[in-house]
Amino acid sequence: MQITVDTDKVKSLVEDGGKILMSQEAEASLVQLLELQKSVEAAIGDAKKAIEEAALAYNPNFTSVQGEKVKVGYRSFGSKYGIDQATFDKLPPQFYKKKVSYSAETKEVDKYLVEFGSLPLGITKIERPKQISIKLIDDWGDDATSS
Amino acid sequence: MIAGREWHKKWEAEGRETHCLPEVFGGRALIEPKFEKETKTVKVIGGWIQLVGVFDVLEPTIGTDFKSGVMPATAYANGYQHKVLQILKPELKLFDYHSYDQYLKKVTGFARVHLTDKTLKEGIEFVVTNASDMRAYLEENNLIREPIS
């Protein structure tokens, strides 16, 4: 696989893609950018697999290698253990911790705000800046690639 | 610390016998290896700093250090040891850390660092800065005879 990136072309695609609000033709530029993103992400995925294979073949205890600009790490992510719900009732309490989480009931808060003009005590407004997302719709109508 | 020394002796003995890394660290065949005391190198830096270092294993282009204890290899790779040792052997291209946790009785990592002009420069800066601080302390506390001229 060969990936060639013409940075001037990318810049031009960006400028053209930004005009999608006014021009249907701008869609083609966005498609090209998304396809390029897909190719690069796939290439990085392939590079990771190649590194893992080569590193573990060299030394099965491999955990990291670093150069001047890049550090490659190899570790697990996420929780180390889970809870088996089927037998949870037999689990002694020292092996788990209980977490309680609360979230706002949006419809009720909206109703209160309309009626009283302010938020109920204990509720805060979270600032959520809007973001642009771009999705590539494939031939089957599913979202194949998004950014 | 005593347990650490014992582990190092064991690994050195295995390396000398097999000319390979200890089996627990992967058992890679070593190239023209030298071990511990025979790797001792002394260099004078700036005319007044005597830097002395020893490698657990020294090959023509790879320096290796074995670590026992709870800290994994990757943590050492983020430190300064390899940069300082590179001053003594600037021809090295790679430095490997192998860590073994004797409490959990398992290997906790193999971390490799590429040695470059940048890491060498950082090593020299580290040594000179720390040596200057040490020298200043010794002079202020009359623990050294000749001041820096």
Contacts between the chains, C-beta under 8 A, distances in Angstrom:
chain1	res1	chain2	res2	distance
A	58	B	26	7.9
A	58	B	28	7.4
A	59	B	25	7.6
A	59	B	26	4.2
A	59	B	28	6.7
A	59	B	110	4.6
A	60	B	26	6.3
A	61	B	25	6.7
A	61	B	26	6.0
A	61	B	73	8.0
A	61	B	98	7.0
A	61	B	107	4.7
A	61	B	109	6.1
A	61	B	110	4.1
A	62	B	109	7.9
A	62	B	110	5.1
A	63	B	72	6.5
A	63	B	73	5.8
A	63	B	74	4.9
A	63	B	108	7.8
A	63	B	109	3.6
A	63	B	110	6.0
A	63	B	111	5.4
A	64	B	73	7.3
A	64	B	74	4.4
A	64	B	77	5.8
A	64	B	109	7.4
A	64	B	111	4.4
A	64	B	112	7.3
A	65	B	111	7.1
A	65	B	112	4.4
A	65	B	113	7.5
A	65	B	114	7.5
A	66	B	77	6.1
A	66	B	111	7.8
A	66	B	112	7.6
A	66	B	113	5.4
A	66	B	114	6.9
A	67	B	114	4.4
A	67	B	116	7.5
A	68	B	114	7.1
A	68	B	116	5.3
A	68	B	118	5.4
A	68	B	119	7.8
A	73	B	74	6.9
